[in-house]
Amino acid sequence: MSAIQRQTEDEDAFWRKLVLPQEDRMRLGIPWQGGYRWFRSPNVVCLEQWRRKKAQGARLQRKER
């Protein structure tokens, strides 16, 4: 695992301690106003996270060439 992947996972773990999951926020009636969000369901991936990981993967592939 690269240092960038570890840092990203550490940051995600930190924010998950501070921010309610999106499913709970919806039940409480708290609208998403931008910023960090996460989903408790394992089959749901936040688009921002998917795009960030996809971009990191593309950068890593370019470096390997």
N, CA, C and O of each residue as an XYZ file, in Angstrom:
260
protein
N       0.853     -1.172      0.000
C       0.000      0.000      0.000
C       0.897      1.234      0.000
O       1.855      1.322      0.769
N       0.573      2.180     -0.872
C       1.392      3.382     -0.976
C       1.081      4.350      0.171
O       0.072      4.224      0.866
N       1.969      5.299      0.336
C       1.785      6.302      1.394
C       0.545      7.155      1.132
O      -0.133      7.568      2.073
N       0.248      7.420     -0.134
C      -0.934      8.226     -0.479
C      -2.207      7.480     -0.108
O      -3.135      8.074      0.439
N      -2.261      6.184     -0.400
C      -3.448      5.401     -0.063
C      -3.644      5.342      1.445
O      -4.766      5.463      1.936
N      -2.549      5.154      2.182
C      -2.636      5.117      3.646
C      -3.139      6.446      4.194
O      -3.984      6.478      5.089
N      -2.614      7.541      3.653
C      -3.027      8.864      4.119
C      -4.512      9.081      3.841
O      -5.233      9.600      4.694
N      -4.972      8.690      2.660
C      -6.385      8.850      2.312
C      -7.262      8.024      3.236
O      -8.296      8.509      3.696
N      -6.874      6.790      3.517
C      -7.654      5.940      4.418
C      -7.663      6.496      5.835
O      -8.683      6.433      6.521
N      -6.534      7.037      6.276
C      -6.478      7.651      7.608
C      -7.384      8.866      7.689
O      -8.081      9.067      8.684
N      -7.372      9.685      6.626
C      -8.243     10.862      6.602
C      -9.707     10.451      6.614
O     -10.515     11.050      7.324
N     -10.057      9.430      5.830
C     -11.442      8.953      5.816
C     -11.862      8.448      7.194
O     -12.975      8.725      7.642
N     -10.990      7.717      7.863
C     -11.295      7.199      9.202
C     -11.519      8.358     10.178
O     -12.428      8.309     11.006
N     -10.699      9.383     10.079
C     -10.837     10.554     10.951
C     -12.197     11.228     10.733
O     -12.915     11.499     11.695
N     -12.551     11.500      9.464
C     -13.798     12.184      9.178
C     -15.004     11.339      9.535
O     -16.041     11.882      9.915
N     -14.895     10.023      9.421
C     -16.024      9.152      9.781
C     -16.333      9.221     11.270
O     -17.467      8.970     11.680
N     -15.344      9.556     12.075
C     -15.589      9.720     13.511
C     -16.347     11.013     13.799
O     -17.083     11.100     14.782
N     -16.168     12.012     12.944
C     -16.765     13.330     13.182
C     -18.109     13.552     12.490
O     -18.942     14.312     12.982
N     -18.321     12.892     11.353
C     -19.485     13.168     10.514
C     -20.443     11.979     10.557
O     -20.026     10.828     10.431
N     -21.726     12.273     10.735
C     -22.747     11.221     10.697
C     -22.822     10.624      9.294
O     -22.617     11.335      8.310
N     -23.112      9.330      9.189
C     -23.307      8.755      7.857
C     -24.523      9.379      7.173
O     -25.457      9.836      7.832
N     -24.494      9.389      5.858
C     -25.551     10.037      5.092
C     -26.935      9.466      5.416
O     -27.916     10.208      5.459
N     -27.017      8.155      5.643
C     -28.315      7.550      5.956
C     -28.911      8.145      7.238
O     -30.116      8.386      7.303
N     -28.078      8.383      8.253
C     -28.554      8.978      9.507
C     -28.922     10.445      9.327
O     -29.897     10.928      9.904
N     -28.139     11.139      8.530
C     -28.427     12.556      8.279
C     -29.781     12.718      7.595
O     -30.527     13.647      7.903
N     -30.102     11.807      6.658
C     -31.378     11.890      5.948
C     -32.546     11.653      6.907
O     -33.578     12.318      6.814
N     -32.375     10.696      7.830
C     -33.441     10.414      8.806
C     -33.688     11.598      9.732
O     -34.823     11.851     10.135
N     -32.628     12.321     10.068
C     -32.759     13.473     10.956
C     -33.204     14.732     10.215
O     -33.482     15.759     10.835
N     -33.269     14.648      8.899
C     -33.702     15.799      8.116
C     -32.615     16.828      7.907
O     -32.912     17.990      7.630
N     -31.358     16.425      8.035
C     -30.238     17.333      7.823
C     -29.825     17.246      6.358
O     -29.307     16.213      5.934
N     -30.039     18.295      5.579
C     -29.668     18.227      4.163
C     -28.158     18.298      3.976
O     -27.443     18.906      4.773
N     -27.689     17.664      2.903
C     -26.255     17.713      2.596
C     -25.964     19.051      1.942
O     -26.606     19.414      0.957
N     -25.005     19.785      2.479
C     -24.681     21.120      1.977
C     -23.285     21.169      1.395
O     -22.654     22.226      1.365
N     -22.808     20.047      0.939
C     -21.455     19.984      0.406
C     -20.496     19.532      1.492
O     -20.872     19.434      2.660
N     -19.277     19.262      1.113
C     -18.290     18.803      2.083
C     -18.224     17.290      2.162
O     -18.739     16.593      1.287
N     -17.595     16.785      3.203
C     -17.383     15.351      3.348
C     -18.682     14.651      3.711
O     -19.459     15.150      4.524
N     -18.911     13.499      3.107
C     -20.032     12.650      3.490
C     -19.623     11.200      3.227
O     -18.764     10.914      2.394
N     -20.263     10.305      3.960
C     -19.988      8.885      3.775
C     -21.256      8.099      4.009
O     -22.220      8.595      4.593
N     -21.237      6.854      3.540
C     -22.403      5.995      3.616
C     -22.058      4.744      4.413
O     -20.999      4.148      4.217
N     -22.949      4.350      5.305
C     -22.740      3.162      6.120
C     -22.858      1.892      5.273
O     -22.155      0.913      5.522
N     -23.736      1.907      4.283
C     -23.969      0.748      3.429
C     -22.710      0.426      2.619
O     -22.149      1.317      1.980
N     -22.257     -0.833      2.635
C     -21.031     -1.172      1.914
C     -21.197     -1.137      0.395
O     -20.205     -1.045     -0.327
N     -22.433     -1.209     -0.098
C     -22.630     -1.221     -1.544
C     -22.837      0.171     -2.135
O     -23.118      0.298     -3.327
N     -22.702      1.209     -1.321
C     -22.854      2.585     -1.794
C     -21.501      3.274     -1.674
O     -20.867      3.261     -0.619
N     -21.079      3.872     -2.774
C     -19.814      4.599     -2.782
C     -20.117      6.045     -3.140
O     -20.783      6.326     -4.136
N     -19.635      6.929     -2.340
C     -19.801      8.358     -2.581
C     -19.064      8.721     -3.874
O     -17.916      8.319     -4.064
N     -19.712      9.475     -4.759
C     -19.101      9.820     -6.039
C     -17.785     10.572     -5.867
O     -16.845     10.368     -6.635
N     -17.719     11.437     -4.865
C     -16.491     12.187     -4.649
C     -15.325     11.247     -4.336
O     -14.219     11.430     -4.845
N     -15.580     10.248     -3.502
C     -14.528      9.289     -3.162
C     -14.144      8.452     -4.377
O     -12.959      8.207     -4.602
N     -15.113      8.014     -5.157
C     -14.834      7.199     -6.333
C     -14.002      7.983     -7.331
O     -13.037      7.458     -7.887
N     -14.367      9.236     -7.564
C     -13.617     10.078     -8.509
C     -12.198     10.328     -8.016
O     -11.250     10.314     -8.801
N     -12.054     10.558     -6.708
C     -10.722     10.802     -6.151
C      -9.845      9.560     -6.302
O      -8.683      9.672     -6.694
N     -10.386      8.375     -5.994
C      -9.611      7.140     -6.128
C      -9.295      6.835     -7.574
O      -8.207      6.345     -7.877
N     -10.229      7.117     -8.480
C      -9.995      6.893     -9.899
C      -8.868      7.803    -10.391
O      -8.002      7.365    -11.148
N      -8.878      9.061     -9.963
C      -7.832     10.004    -10.365
C      -6.478      9.584     -9.802
O      -5.463      9.691    -10.491
N      -6.451      9.111     -8.564
C      -5.194      8.653     -7.971
C      -4.661      7.440     -8.710
O      -3.456      7.327     -8.932
N      -5.549      6.530     -9.092
C      -5.138      5.350     -9.842
C      -4.548      5.722    -11.190
O      -3.561      5.126    -11.623
N      -5.141      6.699    -11.857
C      -4.632      7.160    -13.147
C      -3.248      7.781    -12.981
O      -2.372      7.574    -13.820
N      -3.047      8.541    -11.905
C      -1.729      9.142    -11.667
C      -0.688      8.068    -11.399
O       0.439      8.155    -11.885
N      -1.069      7.046    -10.617
C      -0.131      5.967    -10.310
C       0.234      5.189    -11.564
O       1.390      4.799    -11.729
N      -0.722      4.956    -12.445
C      -0.456      4.222    -13.675
C       0.479      5.020    -14.582
O       1.345      4.437    -15.235
N       0.319      6.336    -14.631
C       1.208      7.168    -15.443
C       2.630      7.135    -14.913
O       3.580      7.138    -15.696
N       2.792      7.104    -13.587
C       4.123      7.058    -12.978
C       4.830      5.739    -13.281
O       6.050      5.709    -13.438
N       4.061      4.642    -13.364
C       4.650      3.333    -13.591
C       5.161      3.180    -15.008
O       6.043      2.357    -15.253
N       4.643      3.935    -15.936
C       5.045      3.812    -17.350
C       6.404      4.324    -17.599
O       6.879      4.288    -18.734
